[in-house]
Amino acid sequence: MKLLFDENPSFKLADLVAREFPGSSHIDLLKMQGSTDSCVWERAKAEDYIIVSKDNSHYWKPNGGDRTRLISKACRSISDKV
């Protein structure tokens, strides 16, 4: 499993998780700073990355509609417990 860190988390995370998640990267390391969410999503999809972000918009892109509402509800439920 490869992780792709969005701009919000530090680029240093890619190195920190490299042992457990080989091939992981960061938007900065891929020279994609300032890219749209759609561009990041397409790159992640094309290269089999899982996006790690503080920005919840990446959750909604692939799911949309009813799934978006279910994910949003689940996220709120989890954050309320923390």
LOTORGU-764671 format. One record per atom (N, C-alpha, C): atom name; z negated, x negated, y negated; residue number from 1; residue in one letter. Coordinates in steps of 0.001 Angstrom, whole numbers. Example, Ala and Ser with C-alpha at 12.3 -4.5 7.8 and 13.67 -1.06 7.14 Angstrom:
residues 2
a|pz|px|py|k|r
N|-7800|-13190|5690|1|A;
CA|-7800|-12300|4500|1|A;
C|-7800|-13200|3300|1|A;
N|-7080|-12850|2250|2|S;
CA|-7140|-13670|1060|2|S;
C|-7870|-12900|-30|2|S;
This chain:
residues 82
a|pz|px|py|k|r
N|0|-846|1169|1|M;
CA|0|0|0|1|M;
C|0|-894|-1235|1|M;
N|944|-653|-2140|2|K;
CA|1043|-1408|-3392|2|K;
C|614|-511|-4546|2|K;
N|-202|-1051|-5426|3|L;
CA|-657|-317|-6593|3|L;
C|97|-793|-7825|3|L;
N|418|144|-8702|4|L;
CA|1036|-177|-9985|4|L;
C|94|307|-11075|4|L;
N|-514|-635|-11794|5|F;
CA|-1446|-294|-12853|5|F;
C|-688|6|-14136|5|F;
N|-1007|1153|-14712|6|D;
CA|-415|1564|-15978|6|D;
C|-976|687|-17100|6|D;
N|-554|929|-18328|7|E;
CA|-961|86|-19454|7|E;
C|-2456|129|-19753|7|E;
N|-3113|1243|-19502|8|N;
CA|-4521|1375|-19877|8|N;
C|-5458|428|-19130|8|N;
N|-5406|351|-17806|9|P;
CA|-6270|-625|-17125|9|P;
C|-5780|-2055|-17395|9|P;
N|-6684|-3004|-17305|10|S;
CA|-6335|-4407|-17549|10|S;
C|-5340|-4931|-16517|10|S;
N|-4443|-5798|-16974|11|F;
CA|-3475|-6424|-16065|11|F;
C|-4182|-7314|-15049|11|F;
N|-5405|-7718|-15340|12|K;
CA|-6176|-8571|-14430|12|K;
C|-6508|-7852|-13122|12|K;
N|-6497|-6534|-13144|13|L;
CA|-6801|-5769|-11932|13|L;
C|-5807|-6041|-10810|13|L;
N|-4564|-6270|-11153|14|A;
CA|-3547|-6541|-10125|14|A;
C|-3930|-7768|-9307|14|A;
N|-4442|-8799|-9974|15|D;
CA|-4889|-9997|-9258|15|D;
C|-6160|-9733|-8458|15|D;
N|-7062|-8941|-9028|16|L;
CA|-8334|-8673|-8359|16|L;
C|-8166|-7903|-7054|16|L;
N|-7154|-7057|-6977|17|V;
CA|-6965|-6239|-5771|17|V;
C|-5891|-6798|-4844|17|V;
N|-5326|-7944|-5195|18|A;
CA|-4189|-8503|-4441|18|A;
C|-4492|-8713|-2962|18|A;
N|-5697|-9069|-2645|19|R;
CA|-6043|-9314|-1236|19|R;
C|-5988|-8024|-410|19|R;
N|-6552|-6959|-962|20|E;
CA|-6581|-5673|-258|20|E;
C|-5279|-4892|-406|20|E;
N|-4589|-5106|-1522|21|F;
CA|-3356|-4377|-1813|21|F;
C|-2258|-5359|-2224|21|F;
N|-1727|-6116|-1266|22|P;
CA|-697|-7108|-1593|22|P;
C|537|-6457|-2220|22|P;
N|1109|-7157|-3182|23|G;
CA|2307|-6644|-3841|23|G;
C|2012|-5765|-5039|23|G;
N|725|-5562|-5340|24|S;
CA|358|-4741|-6493|24|S;
C|762|-5437|-7782|24|S;
N|960|-4628|-8833|25|S;
CA|1391|-5200|-10104|25|S;
C|858|-4357|-11258|25|S;
N|1257|-4729|-12446|26|H;
CA|842|-4054|-13675|26|H;
C|2079|-3884|-14556|26|H;
N|2072|-2846|-15345|27|I;
CA|3190|-2568|-16249|27|I;
C|3535|-3799|-17092|27|I;
N|2515|-4500|-17590|28|D;
CA|2759|-5696|-18413|28|D;
C|3466|-6784|-17616|28|D;
N|3060|-6975|-16366|29|L;
CA|3664|-8017|-15536|29|L;
C|5114|-7699|-15185|29|L;
N|5451|-6408|-15189|30|L;
CA|6823|-5982|-14897|30|L;
C|7657|-5844|-16175|30|L;
N|7080|-6247|-17300|31|K;
CA|7769|-6171|-18607|31|K;
C|8184|-4737|-18948|31|K;
N|7283|-3782|-18653|32|M;
CA|7566|-2369|-18911|32|M;
C|6638|-1775|-19973|32|M;
N|6041|-2614|-20820|33|Q;
CA|5154|-2107|-21853|33|Q;
C|5881|-1075|-22705|33|Q;
N|5206|30|-22986|34|G;
CA|5791|1063|-23833|34|G;
C|6778|1978|-23131|34|G;
N|6957|1810|-21829|35|S;
CA|7891|2671|-21085|35|S;
C|7362|4093|-21013|35|S;
N|8263|5039|-20914|36|T;
CA|7857|6437|-20776|36|T;
C|7238|6657|-19403|36|T;
N|6470|7734|-19291|37|D;
CA|5883|8083|-17997|37|D;
C|6968|8270|-16941|37|D;
N|8094|8850|-17346|38|S;
CA|9194|9071|-16401|38|S;
C|9746|7753|-15866|38|S;
N|9886|6762|-16744|39|C;
CA|10379|5442|-16302|39|C;
C|9395|4791|-15339|39|C;
N|8115|4881|-15664|40|V;
CA|7088|4303|-14790|40|V;
C|7112|5009|-13441|40|V;
N|7198|6337|-13471|41|W;
CA|7229|7111|-12233|41|W;
C|8438|6720|-11379|41|W;
N|9603|6615|-11984|42|E;
CA|10816|6263|-11233|42|E;
C|10713|4866|-10630|42|E;
N|10165|3923|-11377|43|R;
CA|10001|2557|-10856|43|R;
C|9029|2560|-9681|43|R;
N|7926|3281|-9836|44|A;
CA|6935|3364|-8765|44|A;
C|7541|3996|-7517|44|A;
N|8302|5039|-7715|45|K;
CA|8940|5727|-6591|45|K;
C|9956|4818|-5901|45|K;
N|10752|4120|-6673|46|A;
CA|11802|3259|-6120|46|A;
C|11235|2067|-5359|46|A;
N|10059|1589|-5791|47|E;
CA|9499|380|-5187|47|E;
C|8234|646|-4375|47|E;
N|8004|1909|-4038|48|D;
CA|6866|2305|-3191|48|D;
C|5507|1901|-3746|48|D;
N|5319|2083|-5050|49|Y;
CA|4020|1848|-5672|49|Y;
C|3239|3154|-5726|49|Y;
N|1927|3025|-5780|50|I;
CA|1047|4131|-6123|50|I;
C|530|3823|-7519|50|I;
N|694|4755|-8440|51|I;
CA|318|4526|-9834|51|I;
C|-1190|4681|-10007|51|I;
N|-1791|3711|-10697|52|V;
CA|-3202|3759|-11065|52|V;
C|-3245|3797|-12586|52|V;
N|-3840|4862|-13130|53|S;
CA|-3818|5050|-14576|53|S;
C|-5039|5821|-15037|53|S;
N|-5440|5598|-16275|54|K;
CA|-6470|6427|-16897|54|K;
C|-5835|7680|-17491|54|K;
N|-4534|7685|-17599|55|D;
CA|-3763|8773|-18193|55|D;
C|-3409|9775|-17097|55|D;
N|-3847|11017|-17236|56|N;
CA|-3620|11996|-16169|56|N;
C|-2191|12532|-16105|56|N;
N|-1321|12154|-17020|57|S;
CA|47|12694|-17005|57|S;
C|825|12276|-15761|57|S;
N|462|11162|-15141|58|H;
CA|1161|10735|-13930|58|H;
C|869|11667|-12752|58|H;
N|-277|12329|-12771|59|Y;
CA|-584|13284|-11709|59|Y;
C|363|14473|-11766|59|Y;
N|684|14887|-12962|60|W;
CA|1442|16127|-13131|60|W;
C|2934|15943|-12875|60|W;
N|3449|14771|-13104|61|K;
CA|4891|14539|-12985|61|K;
C|5455|14947|-11628|61|K;
N|4916|14454|-10510|62|P;
CA|5521|14783|-9225|62|P;
C|5154|16159|-8704|62|P;
N|4112|16760|-9253|63|N;
CA|3602|17978|-8647|63|N;
C|4035|19248|-9361|63|N;
N|3736|19355|-10645|64|G;
CA|4154|20514|-11417|64|G;
C|3607|21834|-10908|64|G;
N|3819|22880|-11686|65|G;
CA|3495|24245|-11308|65|G;
C|2117|24452|-10713|65|G;
N|2077|25183|-9601|66|D;
CA|812|25532|-8964|66|D;
C|39|24305|-8511|66|D;
N|742|23308|-8018|67|R;
CA|46|22092|-7581|67|R;
C|-674|21433|-8745|67|R;
N|-71|21474|-9919|68|T;
CA|-706|20889|-11098|68|T;
C|-2031|21574|-11372|68|T;
N|-2044|22894|-11308|69|R;
CA|-3283|23624|-11554|69|R;
C|-4334|23295|-10505|69|R;
N|-3933|23174|-9249|70|L;
CA|-4883|22837|-8186|70|L;
C|-5464|21442|-8372|70|L;
N|-4623|20486|-8710|71|I;
CA|-5090|19115|-8918|71|I;
C|-6009|19059|-10136|71|I;
N|-5624|19733|-11200|72|S;
CA|-6439|19754|-12410|72|S;
C|-7818|20342|-12118|72|S;
N|-7841|21425|-11382|73|K;
CA|-9108|22067|-11028|73|K;
C|-9962|21132|-10173|73|K;
N|-9357|20477|-9208|74|A;
CA|-10088|19548|-8343|74|A;
C|-10640|18372|-9142|74|A;
N|-9849|17836|-10057|75|C;
CA|-10300|16707|-10886|75|C;
C|-11473|17115|-11765|75|C;
N|-11384|18308|-12353|76|R;
CA|-12483|18783|-13192|76|R;
C|-13743|18982|-12369|76|R;
N|-13589|19521|-11172|77|S;
CA|-14727|19749|-10288|77|S;
C|-15422|18439|-9934|77|S;
N|-14633|17434|-9624|78|I;
CA|-15193|16127|-9269|78|I;
C|-15875|15495|-10482|78|I;
N|-15231|15552|-11649|79|S;
CA|-15809|14914|-12841|79|S;
C|-17083|15628|-13286|79|S;
N|-17193|16932|-13031|80|D;
CA|-18407|17668|-13375|80|D;
C|-19593|17210|-12535|80|D;
N|-19318|16742|-11329|81|K;
CA|-20387|16301|-10427|81|K;
C|-20854|14882|-10718|81|K;
N|-20014|14134|-11432|82|V;
CA|-20348|12719|-11690|82|V;
C|-21276|12583|-12865|82|V;
